[in-house]
């Protein structure tokens, strides 16, 4: 029997404010702007993972609205699930992982 392929599952939350601004994080490891997210823990549901990762990286609590995309990074063996979210509360903050920016009408955070 051939080796079973192993993949990790990551989740990301595209946080869209009522005025159309989108929250993005600039990763300190590669300097890319992207939605907050990361690897799903084994016992988590997709929604739980999205809420955890967005909060860990931004300080914002969110409502997960719907799945908006599924992507696969073949060289790295990652399946990424991207969800549209809306902010519920919290206090926007920079973290060790990323700095923050809201794309659209205003900017929060710094490069």
C-alpha positions in Angstrom: 0.0 0.0 0.0 1.5 3.4 -1.0 2.1 6.0 1.7 -1.0 7.9 2.6 -0.6 11.6 1.7 -0.6 13.9 4.6 -2.1 17.4 4.5 -2.6 20.1 7.1 -5.8 22.2 7.1 -5.6 25.9 7.6 -8.4 28.4 8.0 -8.5 32.2 7.4 -11.1 34.8 8.1 -11.8 37.7 5.6 -13.2 40.2 8.1 -15.5 42.6 6.2 -16.8 45.7 8.0 -20.2 47.3 7.2 -18.5 50.1 5.3 -16.6 47.6 3.1 -13.2 47.8 4.7 -11.4 44.4 5.1 -9.0 43.6 7.9 -5.6 42.3 6.7 -2.5 41.2 8.7 1.1 41.7 7.4 2.9 38.5 8.4 6.2 39.2 10.1 7.7 36.0 8.7 7.3 36.8 5.0 5.9 40.4 4.9 2.8 39.4 2.9 -0.6 41.0 3.5 -3.3 38.4 4.0 -6.4 37.6 6.0 -5.7 36.4 9.6 -5.6 32.7 9.9 -3.5 29.6 10.5 -3.5 25.8 11.1 -6.7 24.2 12.4 -6.3 22.3 15.7 -7.3 18.6 15.7 -10.4 19.0 18.0 -11.6 22.3 16.5 -14.5 22.9 14.1 -13.8 25.2 11.1 -15.8 28.0 12.8 -13.9 27.6 16.1 -10.6 27.7 14.3 -11.4 30.8 12.3 -12.6 32.6 15.4 -9.5 31.6 17.4 -7.0 32.6 14.8 -8.6 36.0 14.0 -8.8 36.8 17.7 -5.2 35.6 18.4 -3.8 37.7 15.5 -6.0 40.8 15.8 -7.9 41.0 19.1 -11.2 41.1 17.2 -14.0 38.6 17.8 -16.0 37.7 14.7 -19.1 35.9 13.4 -18.2 33.4 10.7 -20.7 33.9 7.9 -19.8 31.5 5.1 -17.1 29.5 3.3 -15.8 31.7 0.5 -13.0 29.6 -0.9 -11.0 26.4 -0.8 -7.4 26.4 -1.9 -4.6 23.8 -2.0 -0.9 24.4 -1.8 0.5 21.2 -3.3 4.2 21.8 -2.6 3.5 22.4 1.1 0.6 19.9 1.5 -1.8 22.5 2.9 -5.6 22.7 2.3 -6.8 26.3 3.1 -10.4 27.1 3.9 -11.2 30.8 3.7 -14.4 32.2 5.4 -16.1 35.5 5.1 -16.6 37.0 8.6 -18.1 40.1 10.2 -16.6 41.8 13.3 -18.5 41.5 16.6 -16.2 43.3 19.0 -12.9 43.3 20.7 -10.0 45.8 20.5 -7.8 45.8 17.4 -4.2 45.2 18.3 -0.9 44.3 16.8 0.6 40.9 17.7 3.9 39.1 17.5 2.7 37.4 14.3 1.5 40.4 12.3 0.8 44.1 12.1 -2.6 45.2 11.0 -4.3 47.3 8.3 -7.9 47.8 7.3 -8.1 48.1 3.6 -10.6 50.6 2.3 -11.7 53.9 3.8 -9.2 54.0 6.7 -6.0 52.5 8.0 -5.3 51.0 11.4 -1.9 49.9 12.5 1.4 50.5 10.8 3.7 49.0 8.3 
